[in-house]
Amino acid sequence: MERFTVDGIVIRTSVTGEADRIVWVLTRDRGIIRAFAKGARGTKSRLHSSTGLFAYCSFSFYEKNDVYNVTEAELKELFFDLRSSMETLTLAQYFCEVISRCVPDKNDEELYLRLLLNSLHFLCKGEKNSLLIKSVFELRLISAAGFMPSLVACGECGEFLTDTMYFNAGTGELFCNACGRGRGCPEVHSSVISAMRHICFSDFSKIFSFTLPEEQLIALNRLTETYLKSALGQEFRLLSYFNDINKN
């Protein structure tokens, strides 16, 4: 039997019983915890708001025989503005979907929580392009999960940067202009490669601090989502829905 308190954000919910809720909470140092929140669906429950999707709280848990229950939840942030548009809401839900499949059990790496919180924060503010936020989230997350692409130099000759390069989004391999021809990889502008290196190698506080022209941002977005799906070997329903919304 254990009682503990930890910061976390609700990334998934489901209903059970007459008024209970099951929550999946991405925590600061214990990975994802699946817990019961008894009576939380009742409008008068003290857990009603603090166990909803995207609620960032200081959670108190009671654990017995690997079954967790939420006993208290001190609300820190609701990220209410994520619901201002279907595009923003779907993208935020996609981030949570990826996190739920990517974070190892009982992981004590704080980066996952920081990355999700910062991504949701920028989505709420609306000051950065949603595709930029999405690309940063995808590439930094998959790198943290142990699938960092080989971006240091051309995998064939060691050339650091040419005006046009080639990136194999299936394997994460980078090739210069000379070595990449004929490999079936898409051409990539050098500024896109520079942005990918920035996302992977910069200090965490600076990973969102760059800009790209719209055409190159779209190219970056295409590469990061393709690489993430390839590295994890999975498709994401909410990603398909987000892309359909973006086409309209």
Secondary structure as UniProt FT lines:
FT   STRAND          2..16
FT   TURN            17..19
FT   STRAND          20..27
FT   STRAND          32..37
FT   TURN            38..41
FT   TURN            43..44
FT   TURN            46..51
FT   TURN            53..54
FT   STRAND          56..64
FT   TURN            65..66
FT   STRAND          67..77
FT   HELIX           80..84
FT   HELIX           86..102
FT   TURN            105..106
FT   HELIX           111..125
FT   HELIX           130..142
FT   HELIX           143..147
FT   TURN            155..157
FT   STRAND          164..168
FT   TURN            169..172
FT   STRAND          173..175
FT   HELIX           177..180
FT   TURN            181..182
FT   STRAND          187..189
FT   HELIX           190..201
FT   HELIX           204..206
FT   TURN            207..208
FT   HELIX           214..232
FT   HELIX           237..247
//
